[in-house]
């Protein structure tokens, strides 16, 4: 059984370029689209199964990466943006007309403050960092996208694409969150290396 994971990975993952220096994202509006310019490549690009990230229709996962806030600028259509859920930690800015999420931003104290979340599939340029892992795989069950007995088949399909699967974020990103909390609590230990 094969699942529709996401159009950009269903037929294999295209490798990005280490020298890629950014590009432009566009919402799906045919006239007067929102345009976001990114002045660098993304980091930590991944397939995300959470219920909050924007996904193309019929996709089980979104593809989302992070970029420094300073590398993102709204170059047209800012008046068309709205925040999907103002109470969410990641405030996802979407188009009022086509509903595509253009970027997510954290405005409160958080380990990822200063990073914006973006969907590079909204760009026509080639070279963006490829997805490197799959996060929140179990969340696809909660949303009714995958039956519990199908979850391991989804993980197998993701692993077949070279994406390690997690039911949170990757270990490196979870370490960033844990270090942020430890520093805030005064319990951050110095490395013995």
N, C-alpha and C positions, 0 to 999 in steps of 0.2 A: 504494500500500500504506500502510495506517495502523497504527501501533503503539499498544499500550496503554501509555502513558507513566506515568500516575498518575491515579487517579480525580478528583483535585481540579483537574487541568489538561487532561484529555482533551477537554473540551467548551469550552475557552477559559479564560483566566485572569481571575479576579475581582479587581479592584483593592482593595487594603487602604485603611485610613484613617490619615492622619497623626496624627489625634487619638485613635486607639485606645489604651487604657491597660492592656491585658492581659486575662487570663481564666484559665480552668481547663482542664487537660488530664486526660483519663481513660483508663485502660487499657481493654481490651475485655472484662474480666470482667463478667458480668451481676450478680453479687453481690459486695459489698465491693471495688469497683474502687480501684486506686491513684489518688489525686488529687494533681496538681501544680498549684500556683497560680503564675502569672507576673504580676508587678506592672508590666510594661511590654510594649510590642510587641517583636517580634523584629527583628533586623537581618540583612542578607545572606541572606535567605531564597532558597533555590535548589533546583532539581532535581538530585539527586546520584545518579550511576550507580555509585558505589563498591560493593564487595562487603560492606562492614561495616555500612552504614546499614540500618535496618529499613525494609522496604517492605511495603505491603499485598499480599495474594496477587494474582498475575498482573500486578503493576506492574513496569515496567522500571526506574523511578527511585523514589527516596524524595524527599520534600520536607522540607528541614531548614533551620532558621534558627538564629541564635545570639542569646543573651540574657545580660546580665551575671549572674554567679553570684548576686549579691546580690538579684536580682529573681526568683529561683526558690526556692520552698519546697515541701516535701513536706507536704501537708495531711492525707493519710490513706493507709494501706496501706504505710507504710515497711518493715514487716517482710516484705512480699512482694517487695521488690526484690532483685535479684542483679546482679553485674557479669558481663557476657557474656564478656569476655576481659580479665583483669587485667593482661596484658602489653601490651595495646594502648595507644597514646598517649591516645586518647579512650576513657575507660572508660564504656561504654554500660550504663546501669542499666535493666534490663528486669524485667517482671513474671514471677515464677516460674510462674504459672499460664497466662496467655494468651501469654506471650513477647513482648509489645509493648515496644519500647524507649521508655522514658519521658523519659530525658535522658542526654546524654553529657557527661562532665566530664574535664578535663585536670588531673591532680594533680602534674605535673612541670613543670620549667622549659620554657616553650614560648611562642611568640608569641601564642597564643590562651589562655594561662592567665588564668583569671578569667571566661571565657565558657563558658556551657553550651550544648549543642546540643539542640534540641527539634523535635518534629513537631507543628506547630500544627493539623494535620488531626485531632488527638485532642481538639480543642476544639469545642464547639458554638457558640461566639461568632463573630460576623462582624466583620471589621475588621483581622485580622492582615495584616502586610505580605505582599504577593503575591510569588511566586517571581520573581526578576529575572535569573537566568542559569542555565545548566546546567553542572555540573561533572563531571569524570571520565566523560565520555561513552564513551571507548574501553574503560573497565572493563566495560561491558555485554557486550562481545565476550568478555572473559576468563571471564565467568560463564556463557556460553552463552545469554544472553538475546537476543543479536543476532548474526547472522552477519556476518563482516567485510564482505561485499558489501552489507549492509543499513545499515551505520553511517552512510553519508552521507544515506540516506533518513531516518534517525532525526534527524540534525542538521537536515535540512531541515524536518521536522515541528516540532522544537523552535523553530527560527528563525521558523517560521510563527506560533508562539504569542508571539513577541516575546522569546524567550530566546536570548541569545548563547551559543554552545557552547564549552566549554574541555575539555581533557584533563587539567587540573589545576584550580585554583581561578580565580576571576576575577583580572584584573590587579591590582586594588586590594588583594585579600587576599594575593596573592603578594608584593606590595610590603611589606605588613606583616610577612610571614615573613622576607623578605630584610633589612629594616631591623632586625629582632630579631637576626638572625645577625650583621649588620655591627656592631651595637652591642656584642654579646657578644664579637666578635673585635677590637673597637677600631678598626674600619675605617669606621664610619658617617661619611659626609661631610656637612657642613653645606650647606644649600641656597644657591645663588647668586642666588635670586630676591629 
